[in-house]
Amino acid sequence: MVMINGETITGIALAFLALLFIFAGTVNKVWALLLPADYLILAIGGAFIVLGIISIRKYRGGELEEQSHQ
């Protein structure tokens, strides 16, 4: 049974990195200039998480169908 995959791990890492960058933007004036890029990284991380969840559900569904046919 697969609980987590590479896409989900990538999404979590990107989201965490984006949150660190957004926090740095609240502290530092130079980092504040990059806030639009930080939100883009956060959106890409969220997309990877959704892709990972869809992939896990698709894999589980295929695995259950194969077992029922045997």
mmCIF file of the N, C-alpha and C atoms, coordinates in Angstrom:
data_MODEL
# 
_entry.id   MODEL 
# 
loop_
_atom_site.group_PDB 
_atom_site.id 
_atom_site.type_symbol 
_atom_site.label_atom_id 
_atom_site.label_alt_id 
_atom_site.label_comp_id 
_atom_site.label_asym_id 
_atom_site.label_entity_id 
_atom_site.label_seq_id 
_atom_site.pdbx_PDB_ins_code 
_atom_site.Cartn_x 
_atom_site.Cartn_y 
_atom_site.Cartn_z 
_atom_site.occupancy 
_atom_site.B_iso_or_equiv 
_atom_site.pdbx_formal_charge 
_atom_site.auth_seq_id 
_atom_site.auth_comp_id 
_atom_site.auth_asym_id 
_atom_site.auth_atom_id 
_atom_site.pdbx_PDB_model_num 
ATOM 1   N N  . MET A 1 1  ? 0.837   -1.172  0.000   1.00 0.00 ? 1  MET A N  1 
ATOM 2   C CA . MET A 1 1  ? 0.000   0.000   0.000   1.00 0.00 ? 1  MET A CA 1 
ATOM 3   C C  . MET A 1 1  ? 0.891   1.247   0.000   1.00 0.00 ? 1  MET A C  1 
ATOM 4   N N  . VAL A 1 2  ? 0.671   2.112   -0.963  1.00 0.00 ? 2  VAL A N  1 
ATOM 5   C CA . VAL A 1 2  ? 1.470   3.321   -1.107  1.00 0.00 ? 2  VAL A CA 1 
ATOM 6   C C  . VAL A 1 2  ? 0.780   4.453   -0.355  1.00 0.00 ? 2  VAL A C  1 
ATOM 7   N N  . MET A 1 3  ? 1.496   5.084   0.545   1.00 0.00 ? 3  MET A N  1 
ATOM 8   C CA . MET A 1 3  ? 0.933   6.190   1.312   1.00 0.00 ? 3  MET A CA 1 
ATOM 9   C C  . MET A 1 3  ? 1.439   7.543   0.825   1.00 0.00 ? 3  MET A C  1 
ATOM 10  N N  . ILE A 1 4  ? 2.652   7.563   0.266   1.00 0.00 ? 4  ILE A N  1 
ATOM 11  C CA . ILE A 1 4  ? 3.245   8.816   -0.188  1.00 0.00 ? 4  ILE A CA 1 
ATOM 12  C C  . ILE A 1 4  ? 4.137   8.493   -1.380  1.00 0.00 ? 4  ILE A C  1 
ATOM 13  N N  . ASN A 1 5  ? 4.234   9.437   -2.303  1.00 0.00 ? 5  ASN A N  1 
ATOM 14  C CA . ASN A 1 5  ? 5.071   9.214   -3.469  1.00 0.00 ? 5  ASN A CA 1 
ATOM 15  C C  . ASN A 1 5  ? 5.966   10.435  -3.713  1.00 0.00 ? 5  ASN A C  1 
ATOM 16  N N  . GLY A 1 6  ? 6.726   10.371  -4.777  1.00 0.00 ? 6  GLY A N  1 
ATOM 17  C CA . GLY A 1 6  ? 7.688   11.431  -5.066  1.00 0.00 ? 6  GLY A CA 1 
ATOM 18  C C  . GLY A 1 6  ? 7.052   12.778  -5.328  1.00 0.00 ? 6  GLY A C  1 
ATOM 19  N N  . GLU A 1 7  ? 5.903   12.773  -6.004  1.00 0.00 ? 7  GLU A N  1 
ATOM 20  C CA . GLU A 1 7  ? 5.230   14.037  -6.291  1.00 0.00 ? 7  GLU A CA 1 
ATOM 21  C C  . GLU A 1 7  ? 4.769   14.725  -5.005  1.00 0.00 ? 7  GLU A C  1 
ATOM 22  N N  . THR A 1 8  ? 4.265   13.941  -4.087  1.00 0.00 ? 8  THR A N  1 
ATOM 23  C CA . THR A 1 8  ? 3.797   14.507  -2.825  1.00 0.00 ? 8  THR A CA 1 
ATOM 24  C C  . THR A 1 8  ? 4.965   15.066  -2.019  1.00 0.00 ? 8  THR A C  1 
ATOM 25  N N  . ILE A 1 9  ? 6.063   14.348  -1.982  1.00 0.00 ? 9  ILE A N  1 
ATOM 26  C CA . ILE A 1 9  ? 7.251   14.825  -1.255  1.00 0.00 ? 9  ILE A CA 1 
ATOM 27  C C  . ILE A 1 9  ? 7.778   16.106  -1.891  1.00 0.00 ? 9  ILE A C  1 
ATOM 28  N N  . THR A 1 10 ? 7.819   16.152  -3.219  1.00 0.00 ? 10 THR A N  1 
ATOM 29  C CA . THR A 1 10 ? 8.271   17.358  -3.919  1.00 0.00 ? 10 THR A CA 1 
ATOM 30  C C  . THR A 1 10 ? 7.369   18.538  -3.604  1.00 0.00 ? 10 THR A C  1 
ATOM 31  N N  . GLY A 1 11 ? 6.059   18.309  -3.601  1.00 0.00 ? 11 GLY A N  1 
ATOM 32  C CA . GLY A 1 11 ? 5.115   19.378  -3.300  1.00 0.00 ? 11 GLY A CA 1 
ATOM 33  C C  . GLY A 1 11 ? 5.267   19.910  -1.895  1.00 0.00 ? 11 GLY A C  1 
ATOM 34  N N  . ILE A 1 12 ? 5.448   19.016  -0.945  1.00 0.00 ? 12 ILE A N  1 
ATOM 35  C CA . ILE A 1 12 ? 5.623   19.444  0.445   1.00 0.00 ? 12 ILE A CA 1 
ATOM 36  C C  . ILE A 1 12 ? 6.916   20.255  0.582   1.00 0.00 ? 12 ILE A C  1 
ATOM 37  N N  . ALA A 1 13 ? 7.976   19.799  -0.062  1.00 0.00 ? 13 ALA A N  1 
ATOM 38  C CA . ALA A 1 13 ? 9.258   20.513  0.020   1.00 0.00 ? 13 ALA A CA 1 
ATOM 39  C C  . ALA A 1 13 ? 9.154   21.903  -0.610  1.00 0.00 ? 13 ALA A C  1 
ATOM 40  N N  . LEU A 1 14 ? 8.493   21.999  -1.777  1.00 0.00 ? 14 LEU A N  1 
ATOM 41  C CA . LEU A 1 14 ? 8.350   23.306  -2.422  1.00 0.00 ? 14 LEU A CA 1 
ATOM 42  C C  . LEU A 1 14 ? 7.463   24.242  -1.607  1.00 0.00 ? 14 LEU A C  1 
ATOM 43  N N  . ALA A 1 15 ? 6.401   23.708  -1.044  1.00 0.00 ? 15 ALA A N  1 
ATOM 44  C CA . ALA A 1 15 ? 5.522   24.543  -0.225  1.00 0.00 ? 15 ALA A CA 1 
ATOM 45  C C  . ALA A 1 15 ? 6.260   25.053  1.006   1.00 0.00 ? 15 ALA A C  1 
ATOM 46  N N  . PHE A 1 16 ? 7.028   24.183  1.649   1.00 0.00 ? 16 PHE A N  1 
ATOM 47  C CA . PHE A 1 16 ? 7.799   24.598  2.820   1.00 0.00 ? 16 PHE A CA 1 
ATOM 48  C C  . PHE A 1 16 ? 8.834   25.658  2.444   1.00 0.00 ? 16 PHE A C  1 
ATOM 49  N N  . LEU A 1 17 ? 9.515   25.459  1.317   1.00 0.00 ? 17 LEU A N  1 
ATOM 50  C CA . LEU A 1 17 ? 10.502  26.429  0.854   1.00 0.00 ? 17 LEU A CA 1 
ATOM 51  C C  . LEU A 1 17 ? 9.846   27.771  0.555   1.00 0.00 ? 17 LEU A C  1 
ATOM 52  N N  . ALA A 1 18 ? 8.686   27.730  -0.092  1.00 0.00 ? 18 ALA A N  1 
ATOM 53  C CA . ALA A 1 18 ? 7.977   28.973  -0.397  1.00 0.00 ? 18 ALA A CA 1 
ATOM 54  C C  . ALA A 1 18 ? 7.555   29.704  0.875   1.00 0.00 ? 18 ALA A C  1 
ATOM 55  N N  . LEU A 1 19 ? 7.100   28.956  1.870   1.00 0.00 ? 19 LEU A N  1 
ATOM 56  C CA . LEU A 1 19 ? 6.710   29.595  3.124   1.00 0.00 ? 19 LEU A CA 1 
ATOM 57  C C  . LEU A 1 19 ? 7.908   30.237  3.824   1.00 0.00 ? 19 LEU A C  1 
ATOM 58  N N  . LEU A 1 20 ? 9.070   29.587  3.735   1.00 0.00 ? 20 LEU A N  1 
ATOM 59  C CA . LEU A 1 20 ? 10.283  30.199  4.300   1.00 0.00 ? 20 LEU A CA 1 
ATOM 60  C C  . LEU A 1 20 ? 10.643  31.483  3.561   1.00 0.00 ? 20 LEU A C  1 
ATOM 61  N N  . PHE A 1 21 ? 10.524  31.451  2.227   1.00 0.00 ? 21 PHE A N  1 
ATOM 62  C CA . PHE A 1 21 ? 10.826  32.644  1.431   1.00 0.00 ? 21 PHE A CA 1 
ATOM 63  C C  . PHE A 1 21 ? 9.829   33.766  1.723   1.00 0.00 ? 21 PHE A C  1 
ATOM 64  N N  . ILE A 1 22 ? 8.558   33.416  1.896   1.00 0.00 ? 22 ILE A N  1 
ATOM 65  C CA . ILE A 1 22 ? 7.556   34.438  2.209   1.00 0.00 ? 22 ILE A CA 1 
ATOM 66  C C  . ILE A 1 22 ? 7.850   35.052  3.582   1.00 0.00 ? 22 ILE A C  1 
ATOM 67  N N  . PHE A 1 23 ? 8.230   34.224  4.543   1.00 0.00 ? 23 PHE A N  1 
ATOM 68  C CA . PHE A 1 23 ? 8.608   34.753  5.854   1.00 0.00 ? 23 PHE A CA 1 
ATOM 69  C C  . PHE A 1 23 ? 9.825   35.664  5.731   1.00 0.00 ? 23 PHE A C  1 
ATOM 70  N N  . ALA A 1 24 ? 10.801  35.264  4.917   1.00 0.00 ? 24 ALA A N  1 
ATOM 71  C CA . ALA A 1 24 ? 11.989  36.115  4.715   1.00 0.00 ? 24 ALA A CA 1 
ATOM 72  C C  . ALA A 1 24 ? 11.591  37.432  4.066   1.00 0.00 ? 24 ALA A C  1 
ATOM 73  N N  . GLY A 1 25 ? 10.565  37.403  3.228   1.00 0.00 ? 25 GLY A N  1 
ATOM 74  C CA . GLY A 1 25 ? 10.095  38.626  2.598   1.00 0.00 ? 25 GLY A CA 1 
ATOM 75  C C  . GLY A 1 25 ? 9.461   39.592  3.576   1.00 0.00 ? 25 GLY A C  1 
ATOM 76  N N  . THR A 1 26 ? 8.912   39.079  4.653   1.00 0.00 ? 26 THR A N  1 
ATOM 77  C CA . THR A 1 26 ? 8.340   39.974  5.660   1.00 0.00 ? 26 THR A CA 1 
ATOM 78  C C  . THR A 1 26 ? 9.428   40.610  6.519   1.00 0.00 ? 26 THR A C  1 
ATOM 79  N N  . VAL A 1 27 ? 10.596  40.002  6.547   1.00 0.00 ? 27 VAL A N  1 
ATOM 80  C CA . VAL A 1 27 ? 11.685  40.496  7.386   1.00 0.00 ? 27 VAL A CA 1 
ATOM 81  C C  . VAL A 1 27 ? 12.646  41.390  6.604   1.00 0.00 ? 27 VAL A C  1 
ATOM 82  N N  . ASN A 1 28 ? 12.923  41.023  5.368   1.00 0.00 ? 28 ASN A N  1 
ATOM 83  C CA . ASN A 1 28 ? 13.956  41.689  4.592   1.00 0.00 ? 28 ASN A CA 1 
ATOM 84  C C  . ASN A 1 28 ? 13.335  42.401  3.398   1.00 0.00 ? 28 ASN A C  1 
ATOM 85  N N  . LYS A 1 29 ? 13.801  43.597  3.118   1.00 0.00 ? 29 LYS A N  1 
ATOM 86  C CA . LYS A 1 29 ? 13.257  44.408  2.027   1.00 0.00 ? 29 LYS A CA 1 
ATOM 87  C C  . LYS A 1 29 ? 13.587  43.820  0.653   1.00 0.00 ? 29 LYS A C  1 
ATOM 88  N N  . VAL A 1 30 ? 14.773  43.245  0.517   1.00 0.00 ? 30 VAL A N  1 
ATOM 89  C CA . VAL A 1 30 ? 15.182  42.664  -0.769  1.00 0.00 ? 30 VAL A CA 1 
ATOM 90  C C  . VAL A 1 30 ? 14.356  41.411  -1.070  1.00 0.00 ? 30 VAL A C  1 
ATOM 91  N N  . TRP A 1 31 ? 14.136  40.588  -0.070  1.00 0.00 ? 31 TRP A N  1 
ATOM 92  C CA . TRP A 1 31 ? 13.316  39.380  -0.255  1.00 0.00 ? 31 TRP A CA 1 
ATOM 93  C C  . TRP A 1 31 ? 11.876  39.748  -0.563  1.00 0.00 ? 31 TRP A C  1 
ATOM 94  N N  . ALA A 1 32 ? 11.433  40.899  -0.088  1.00 0.00 ? 32 ALA A N  1 
ATOM 95  C CA . ALA A 1 32 ? 10.063  41.337  -0.340  1.00 0.00 ? 32 ALA A CA 1 
ATOM 96  C C  . ALA A 1 32 ? 9.822   41.579  -1.825  1.00 0.00 ? 32 ALA A C  1 
ATOM 97  N N  . LEU A 1 33 ? 10.874  41.905  -2.560  1.00 0.00 ? 33 LEU A N  1 
ATOM 98  C CA . LEU A 1 33 ? 10.729  42.103  -4.011  1.00 0.00 ? 33 LEU A CA 1 
ATOM 99  C C  . LEU A 1 33 ? 10.407  40.801  -4.734  1.00 0.00 ? 33 LEU A C  1 
ATOM 100 N N  . LEU A 1 34 ? 10.762  39.684  -4.130  1.00 0.00 ? 34 LEU A N  1 
ATOM 101 C CA . LEU A 1 34 ? 10.562  38.381  -4.763  1.00 0.00 ? 34 LEU A CA 1 
ATOM 102 C C  . LEU A 1 34 ? 9.270   37.688  -4.338  1.00 0.00 ? 34 LEU A C  1 
ATOM 103 N N  . LEU A 1 35 ? 8.383   38.390  -3.644  1.00 0.00 ? 35 LEU A N  1 
ATOM 104 C CA . LEU A 1 35 ? 7.152   37.755  -3.161  1.00 0.00 ? 35 LEU A CA 1 
ATOM 105 C C  . LEU A 1 35 ? 6.292   37.145  -4.270  1.00 0.00 ? 35 LEU A C  1 
ATOM 106 N N  . PRO A 1 36 ? 6.144   37.777  -5.440  1.00 0.00 ? 36 PRO A N  1 
ATOM 107 C CA . PRO A 1 36 ? 5.354   37.115  -6.491  1.00 0.00 ? 36 PRO A CA 1 
ATOM 108 C C  . PRO A 1 36 ? 5.935   35.756  -6.898  1.00 0.00 ? 36 PRO A C  1 
ATOM 109 N N  . ALA A 1 37 ? 7.247   35.662  -6.954  1.00 0.00 ? 37 ALA A N  1 
ATOM 110 C CA . ALA A 1 37 ? 7.888   34.390  -7.290  1.00 0.00 ? 37 ALA A CA 1 
ATOM 111 C C  . ALA A 1 37 ? 7.677   33.376  -6.165  1.00 0.00 ? 37 ALA A C  1 
ATOM 112 N N  . ASP A 1 38 ? 7.654   33.849  -4.939  1.00 0.00 ? 38 ASP A N  1 
ATOM 113 C CA . ASP A 1 38 ? 7.424   32.950  -3.804  1.00 0.00 ? 38 ASP A CA 1 
ATOM 114 C C  . ASP A 1 38 ? 6.023   32.350  -3.853  1.00 0.00 ? 38 ASP A C  1 
ATOM 115 N N  . TYR A 1 39 ? 5.051   33.173  -4.215  1.00 0.00 ? 39 TYR A N  1 
ATOM 116 C CA . TYR A 1 39 ? 3.687   32.656  -4.339  1.00 0.00 ? 39 TYR A CA 1 
ATOM 117 C C  . TYR A 1 39 ? 3.565   31.695  -5.520  1.00 0.00 ? 39 TYR A C  1 
ATOM 118 N N  . LEU A 1 40 ? 4.333   31.925  -6.563  1.00 0.00 ? 40 LEU A N  1 
ATOM 119 C CA . LEU A 1 40 ? 4.358   30.985  -7.692  1.00 0.00 ? 40 LEU A CA 1 
ATOM 120 C C  . LEU A 1 40 ? 4.942   29.642  -7.259  1.00 0.00 ? 40 LEU A C  1 
ATOM 121 N N  . ILE A 1 41 ? 6.007   29.669  -6.473  1.00 0.00 ? 41 ILE A N  1 
ATOM 122 C CA . ILE A 1 41 ? 6.598   28.430  -5.953  1.00 0.00 ? 41 ILE A CA 1 
ATOM 123 C C  . ILE A 1 41 ? 5.588   27.703  -5.065  1.00 0.00 ? 41 ILE A C  1 
ATOM 124 N N  . LEU A 1 42 ? 4.856   28.458  -4.265  1.00 0.00 ? 42 LEU A N  1 
ATOM 125 C CA . LEU A 1 42 ? 3.838   27.859  -3.403  1.00 0.00 ? 42 LEU A CA 1 
ATOM 126 C C  . LEU A 1 42 ? 2.734   27.199  -4.238  1.00 0.00 ? 42 LEU A C  1 
ATOM 127 N N  . ALA A 1 43 ? 2.327   27.852  -5.317  1.00 0.00 ? 43 ALA A N  1 
ATOM 128 C CA . ALA A 1 43 ? 1.294   27.284  -6.185  1.00 0.00 ? 43 ALA A CA 1 
ATOM 129 C C  . ALA A 1 43 ? 1.793   26.019  -6.881  1.00 0.00 ? 43 ALA A C  1 
ATOM 130 N N  . ILE A 1 44 ? 3.044   26.029  -7.310  1.00 0.00 ? 44 ILE A N  1 
ATOM 131 C CA . ILE A 1 44 ? 3.616   24.837  -7.949  1.00 0.00 ? 44 ILE A CA 1 
ATOM 132 C C  . ILE A 1 44 ? 3.703   23.694  -6.935  1.00 0.00 ? 44 ILE A C  1 
ATOM 133 N N  . GLY A 1 45 ? 4.074   24.002  -5.699  1.00 0.00 ? 45 GLY A N  1 
ATOM 134 C CA . GLY A 1 45 ? 4.104   22.985  -4.655  1.00 0.00 ? 45 GLY A CA 1 
ATOM 135 C C  . GLY A 1 45 ? 2.729   22.397  -4.407  1.00 0.00 ? 45 GLY A C  1 
ATOM 136 N N  . GLY A 1 46 ? 1.718   23.242  -4.361  1.00 0.00 ? 46 GLY A N  1 
ATOM 137 C CA . GLY A 1 46 ? 0.346   22.756  -4.199  1.00 0.00 ? 46 GLY A CA 1 
ATOM 138 C C  . GLY A 1 46 ? -0.088  21.880  -5.356  1.00 0.00 ? 46 GLY A C  1 
ATOM 139 N N  . ALA A 1 47 ? 0.318   22.257  -6.565  1.00 0.00 ? 47 ALA A N  1 
ATOM 140 C CA . ALA A 1 47 ? -0.023  21.447  -7.735  1.00 0.00 ? 47 ALA A CA 1 
ATOM 141 C C  . ALA A 1 47 ? 0.646   20.076  -7.671  1.00 0.00 ? 47 ALA A C  1 
ATOM 142 N N  . PHE A 1 48 ? 1.876   20.032  -7.215  1.00 0.00 ? 48 PHE A N  1 
ATOM 143 C CA . PHE A 1 48 ? 2.561   18.740  -7.066  1.00 0.00 ? 48 PHE A CA 1 
ATOM 144 C C  . PHE A 1 48 ? 1.883   17.869  -6.010  1.00 0.00 ? 48 PHE A C  1 
ATOM 145 N N  . ILE A 1 49 ? 1.420   18.482  -4.935  1.00 0.00 ? 49 ILE A N  1 
ATOM 146 C CA . ILE A 1 49 ? 0.721   17.716  -3.904  1.00 0.00 ? 49 ILE A CA 1 
ATOM 147 C C  . ILE A 1 49 ? -0.566  17.122  -4.473  1.00 0.00 ? 49 ILE A C  1 
ATOM 148 N N  . VAL A 1 50 ? -1.326  17.930  -5.208  1.00 0.00 ? 50 VAL A N  1 
ATOM 149 C CA . VAL A 1 50 ? -2.564  17.437  -5.823  1.00 0.00 ? 50 VAL A CA 1 
ATOM 150 C C  . VAL A 1 50 ? -2.257  16.334  -6.823  1.00 0.00 ? 50 VAL A C  1 
ATOM 151 N N  . LEU A 1 51 ? -1.219  16.515  -7.635  1.00 0.00 ? 51 LEU A N  1 
ATOM 152 C CA . LEU A 1 51 ? -0.819  15.488  -8.598  1.00 0.00 ? 51 LEU A CA 1 
ATOM 153 C C  . LEU A 1 51 ? -0.433  14.194  -7.893  1.00 0.00 ? 51 LEU A C  1 
ATOM 154 N N  . GLY A 1 52 ? 0.263   14.302  -6.780  1.00 0.00 ? 52 GLY A N  1 
ATOM 155 C CA . GLY A 1 52 ? 0.647   13.120  -6.019  1.00 0.00 ? 52 GLY A CA 1 
ATOM 156 C C  . GLY A 1 52 ? -0.551  12.390  -5.444  1.00 0.00 ? 52 GLY A C  1 
ATOM 157 N N  . ILE A 1 53 ? -1.520  13.150  -4.938  1.00 0.00 ? 53 ILE A N  1 
ATOM 158 C CA . ILE A 1 53 ? -2.723  12.526  -4.376  1.00 0.00 ? 53 ILE A CA 1 
ATOM 159 C C  . ILE A 1 53 ? -3.514  11.816  -5.472  1.00 0.00 ? 53 ILE A C  1 
ATOM 160 N N  . ILE A 1 54 ? -3.639  12.452  -6.629  1.00 0.00 ? 54 ILE A N  1 
ATOM 161 C CA . ILE A 1 54 ? -4.346  11.819  -7.751  1.00 0.00 ? 54 ILE A CA 1 
ATOM 162 C C  . ILE A 1 54 ? -3.623  10.551  -8.178  1.00 0.00 ? 54 ILE A C  1 
ATOM 163 N N  . SER A 1 55 ? -2.309  10.610  -8.235  1.00 0.00 ? 55 SER A N  1 
ATOM 164 C CA . SER A 1 55 ? -1.516  9.449   -8.628  1.00 0.00 ? 55 SER A CA 1 
ATOM 165 C C  . SER A 1 55 ? -1.681  8.300   -7.632  1.00 0.00 ? 55 SER A C  1 
ATOM 166 N N  . ILE A 1 56 ? -1.699  8.623   -6.342  1.00 0.00 ? 56 ILE A N  1 
ATOM 167 C CA . ILE A 1 56 ? -1.878  7.583   -5.315  1.00 0.00 ? 56 ILE A CA 1 
ATOM 168 C C  . ILE A 1 56 ? -3.251  6.940   -5.455  1.00 0.00 ? 56 ILE A C  1 
ATOM 169 N N  . ARG A 1 57 ? -4.282  7.756   -5.648  1.00 0.00 ? 57 ARG A N  1 
ATOM 170 C CA . ARG A 1 57 ? -5.635  7.207   -5.789  1.00 0.00 ? 57 ARG A CA 1 
ATOM 171 C C  . ARG A 1 57 ? -5.751  6.331   -7.033  1.00 0.00 ? 57 ARG A C  1 
ATOM 172 N N  . LYS A 1 58 ? -5.125  6.767   -8.121  1.00 0.00 ? 58 LYS A N  1 
ATOM 173 C CA . LYS A 1 58 ? -5.178  5.982   -9.353  1.00 0.00 ? 58 LYS A CA 1 
ATOM 174 C C  . LYS A 1 58 ? -4.441  4.660   -9.173  1.00 0.00 ? 58 LYS A C  1 
ATOM 175 N N  . TYR A 1 59 ? -3.306  4.684   -8.496  1.00 0.00 ? 59 TYR A N  1 
ATOM 176 C CA . TYR A 1 59 ? -2.530  3.467   -8.261  1.00 0.00 ? 59 TYR A CA 1 
ATOM 177 C C  . TYR A 1 59 ? -3.289  2.508   -7.363  1.00 0.00 ? 59 TYR A C  1 
ATOM 178 N N  . ARG A 1 60 ? -3.902  3.024   -6.313  1.00 0.00 ? 60 ARG A N  1 
ATOM 179 C CA . ARG A 1 60 ? -4.677  2.174   -5.404  1.00 0.00 ? 60 ARG A CA 1 
ATOM 180 C C  . ARG A 1 60 ? -5.855  1.533   -6.128  1.00 0.00 ? 60 ARG A C  1 
ATOM 181 N N  . GLY A 1 61 ? -6.532  2.313   -6.961  1.00 0.00 ? 61 GLY A N  1 
ATOM 182 C CA . GLY A 1 61 ? -7.678  1.775   -7.686  1.00 0.00 ? 61 GLY A CA 1 
ATOM 183 C C  . GLY A 1 61 ? -7.273  0.654   -8.616  1.00 0.00 ? 61 GLY A C  1 
ATOM 184 N N  . GLY A 1 62 ? -6.145  0.800   -9.317  1.00 0.00 ? 62 GLY A N  1 
ATOM 185 C CA . GLY A 1 62 ? -5.661  -0.245  -10.206 1.00 0.00 ? 62 GLY A CA 1 
ATOM 186 C C  . GLY A 1 62 ? -5.232  -1.474  -9.445  1.00 0.00 ? 62 GLY A C  1 
ATOM 187 N N  . GLU A 1 63 ? -4.645  -1.273  -8.287  1.00 0.00 ? 63 GLU A N  1 
ATOM 188 C CA . GLU A 1 63 ? -4.178  -2.397  -7.476  1.00 0.00 ? 63 GLU A CA 1 
ATOM 189 C C  . GLU A 1 63 ? -5.365  -3.222  -6.966  1.00 0.00 ? 63 GLU A C  1 
ATOM 190 N N  . LEU A 1 64 ? -6.431  -2.560  -6.556  1.00 0.00 ? 64 LEU A N  1 
ATOM 191 C CA . LEU A 1 64 ? -7.602  -3.272  -6.057  1.00 0.00 ? 64 LEU A CA 1 
ATOM 192 C C  . LEU A 1 64 ? -8.309  -4.045  -7.172  1.00 0.00 ? 64 LEU A C  1 
ATOM 193 N N  . GLU A 1 65 ? -8.359  -3.464  -8.370  1.00 0.00 ? 65 GLU A N  1 
ATOM 194 C CA . GLU A 1 65 ? -8.996  -4.151  -9.492  1.00 0.00 ? 65 GLU A CA 1 
ATOM 195 C C  . GLU A 1 65 ? -8.223  -5.398  -9.891  1.00 0.00 ? 65 GLU A C  1 
ATOM 196 N N  . GLU A 1 66 ? -6.886  -5.319  -9.870  1.00 0.00 ? 66 GLU A N  1 
ATOM 197 C CA . GLU A 1 66 ? -6.075  -6.498  -10.227 1.00 0.00 ? 66 GLU A CA 1 
ATOM 198 C C  . GLU A 1 66 ? -6.288  -7.633  -9.236  1.00 0.00 ? 66 GLU A C  1 
ATOM 199 N N  . GLN A 1 67 ? -6.402  -7.314  -7.962  1.00 0.00 ? 67 GLN A N  1 
ATOM 200 C CA . GLN A 1 67 ? -6.587  -8.358  -6.962  1.00 0.00 ? 67 GLN A CA 1 
ATOM 201 C C  . GLN A 1 67 ? -7.961  -9.006  -7.085  1.00 0.00 ? 67 GLN A C  1 
ATOM 202 N N  . SER A 1 68 ? -8.958  -8.253  -7.468  1.00 0.00 ? 68 SER A N  1 
ATOM 203 C CA . SER A 1 68 ? -10.298 -8.821  -7.542  1.00 0.00 ? 68 SER A CA 1 
ATOM 204 C C  . SER A 1 68 ? -10.463 -9.728  -8.753  1.00 0.00 ? 68 SER A C  1 
ATOM 205 N N  . HIS A 1 69 ? -9.631  -9.570  -9.792  1.00 0.00 ? 69 HIS A N  1 
ATOM 206 C CA . HIS A 1 69 ? -9.720  -10.391 -10.987 1.00 0.00 ? 69 HIS A CA 1 
ATOM 207 C C  . HIS A 1 69 ? -8.990  -11.721 -10.834 1.00 0.00 ? 69 HIS A C  1 
ATOM 208 N N  . GLN A 1 70 ? -8.153  -11.851 -9.850  1.00 0.00 ? 70 GLN A N  1 
ATOM 209 C CA . GLN A 1 70 ? -7.363  -13.074 -9.707  1.00 0.00 ? 70 GLN A CA 1 
ATOM 210 C C  . GLN A 1 70 ? -8.120  -14.167 -9.034  1.00 0.00 ? 70 GLN A C  1 
# 
